[in-house]
Amino acid sequence: NKFILKIIFISLIILSFLIVLRWWQKVPNKEILDLDKGQNLNQPDTLVKPTILFKNKNNSVFTVKAYEAKRDIKNLTIVILEKPEGHYKLSNEKDIYFYATKGILNNNKQILELMENVNIQTSKGTEFFTDKITYFVNENILSSDDSITVEGNWGTLNGIGLIYNIENSNVIIKGRPQLSLNNIKGNIQ
């Protein structure tokens, strides 16, 4: 009996030593929090899949959803959005939807900036494509200085820069716009 207990005791010691050795091998060489190098521990406030509601000058509700939203550490009125998408109801018959890769919402200036692969769609079938566009909430205007393509069942309009007054649906394309109209027989340029 004493011989069996000695073997079990020695086996447990060896097993414990092996477990500690394996654990020690898996501990990383680098510090996870490098406090000695003055790392800033004040991480920004982060929300996952938030929905942001705000009103424009006509008291119409504008909805913005994002995959992730972070408040900027240096300026708490700025919210950085990942994969923002939104909805704006113009009337009972007209809606505007937008999608982008990144966005910045400035609460003080009431500006929403959309960047990278921006796609704006209207319920009437018109689509706007650009890489950067700014929505001025108080003026209810979309503006861009980048190249832009507007497509609809009527044709395609290309230009550099855009001013879109959402209230009266006026679109101004800057930078020598090119219009290609569709008709029943084909494409007229």
C-alpha positions in Angstrom: 0.0 0.0 0.0 2.8 2.4 0.9 4.5 1.7 -2.4 1.4 2.5 -4.4 0.9 5.8 -2.4 4.5 6.8 -3.1 4.0 6.1 -6.9 0.8 8.2 -6.9 2.4 11.0 -4.9 5.5 11.1 -7.3 3.1 11.0 -10.3 1.1 14.0 -9.0 4.3 16.0 -8.4 5.5 15.3 -11.9 2.1 16.1 -13.4 1.9 19.4 -11.5 5.4 20.3 -12.7 4.4 19.6 -16.3 1.3 21.6 -16.0 3.2 24.6 -14.6 5.8 24.2 -17.3 3.2 24.2 -20.1 1.4 27.2 -18.6 4.8 29.1 -18.4 5.4 28.4 -22.1 2.1 29.9 -23.1 2.5 33.2 -21.2 3.4 35.9 -23.7 6.8 37.6 -23.6 5.3 41.1 -24.0 3.2 43.0 -21.5 -0.4 43.2 -22.3 -0.8 46.7 -20.7 2.5 48.6 -21.0 1.9 51.1 -18.2 5.6 52.1 -18.0 5.5 53.7 -21.5 2.6 56.0 -20.6 -0.1 54.3 -22.5 -3.4 56.2 -22.4 -5.9 54.2 -20.5 -8.7 56.6 -21.2 -10.2 54.6 -24.1 -13.0 56.3 -26.0 -16.6 55.4 -25.3 -17.6 52.6 -27.7 -21.1 51.5 -28.7 -21.8 48.4 -30.7 -24.6 48.7 -33.3 -26.0 52.0 -32.0 -29.0 53.8 -33.5 -28.7 57.6 -33.5 -31.7 59.8 -34.0 -31.6 63.5 -34.6 -33.8 66.2 -36.1 -33.0 68.6 -39.0 -34.3 72.2 -39.4 -37.8 70.9 -40.4 -38.0 68.7 -37.3 -37.8 65.6 -39.5 -36.2 62.6 -37.8 -33.0 61.3 -39.4 -31.9 57.8 -38.3 -28.3 56.7 -38.4 -27.2 53.2 -37.5 -23.6 51.9 -37.4 -21.7 48.7 -36.7 -19.7 50.6 -34.1 -19.5 54.1 -32.8 -16.6 55.6 -30.8 -16.5 59.0 -29.1 -13.3 60.9 -29.9 -11.0 61.3 -26.8 -9.8 64.8 -27.8 -13.2 66.1 -28.8 -16.2 64.6 -27.0 -18.7 66.1 -29.5 -17.3 64.0 -32.3 -18.5 60.4 -32.9 -16.6 58.1 -35.2 -18.8 55.6 -37.0 -17.9 52.3 -38.6 -20.2 51.2 -41.5 -22.8 53.8 -41.0 -26.2 53.5 -42.7 -29.2 55.7 -42.4 -32.7 56.6 -43.3 -34.3 60.0 -43.9 -38.0 60.3 -44.7 -38.7 63.2 -47.0 -42.4 62.6 -47.2 -45.0 59.8 -47.2 -43.8 58.9 -50.7 -40.1 59.7 -50.6 -37.2 58.2 -48.6 -33.4 58.5 -48.7 -31.1 55.7 -47.6 -27.4 55.9 -47.3 -24.5 53.5 -46.7 -20.7 54.1 -46.2 -17.6 52.5 -44.8 -16.8 55.2 -42.3 -18.5 58.3 -40.9 -17.9 61.2 -38.5 -20.8 62.9 -36.6 -20.0 66.3 -35.2 -22.7 67.1 -32.7 -21.6 70.8 -32.2 -21.7 71.7 -35.9 -24.6 69.3 -36.7 -22.5 67.7 -39.5 -22.5 64.1 -40.6 -19.5 63.2 -42.9 -19.6 60.0 -44.8 -16.4 58.5 -46.3 -15.3 55.6 -48.4 -17.8 53.8 -50.7 -20.7 56.2 -50.1 -23.9 55.1 -51.6 -27.1 57.2 -51.3 -30.4 55.8 -52.6 -33.7 57.4 -53.0 -37.0 55.6 -53.0 -37.6 56.8 -56.6 -34.6 54.7 -57.7 -31.9 57.3 -58.0 -28.5 56.5 -56.6 -25.5 58.7 -55.8 -21.9 57.2 -55.6 -18.9 59.0 -54.2 -16.0 58.6 -51.7 -16.8 61.5 -49.4 -20.0 63.5 -48.8 -21.1 65.8 -46.0 -24.6 66.3 -44.7 -25.3 69.7 -43.1 -28.2 68.9 -40.8 -29.2 72.5 -40.1 -29.3 73.4 -43.8 -30.6 70.0 -44.9 -28.0 69.9 -47.7 -25.6 67.2 -48.9 -22.3 68.5 -50.3 -19.2 66.9 -51.8 -16.1 68.0 -53.7 -15.1 64.5 -54.8 -16.0 62.7 -58.1 -19.7 61.7 -58.1 -21.9 59.5 -60.2 -25.7 59.8 -60.1 -27.7 56.9 -61.7 -31.4 56.5 -62.3 -33.8 55.0 -64.7 -33.4 58.2 -66.7 -29.6 57.7 -67.2 -26.2 58.5 -65.6 -24.7 61.9 -64.6 -21.0 62.1 -63.7 -19.2 65.1 -62.3 -16.8 66.4 -59.6 -18.6 67.9 -56.7 -22.2 68.1 -55.7 -24.7 70.2 -53.8 -28.0 68.5 -53.1 -30.8 70.5 -51.4 -32.9 67.7 -49.9 -35.9 69.9 -49.2 -36.6 70.9 -52.8 -34.6 68.0 -54.5 -32.3 70.4 -56.4 -29.0 68.8 -57.4 -26.1 70.8 -58.6 -23.2 68.8 -60.1 -20.0 70.8 -60.4 -16.9 70.2 -62.5 -18.1 69.8 -66.1 -20.8 67.2 -65.6 -21.4 64.6 -68.2 -25.0 63.3 -68.8 -25.9 60.1 -70.5 -29.7 59.7 -71.0 -31.5 56.3 -71.4 -34.3 55.9 -73.9 -36.3 53.0 -75.2 -33.9 52.3 -78.1 -30.6 52.5 -76.1 -28.2 55.0 -74.8 -27.9 58.6 -76.0 -24.8 60.6 -75.1 
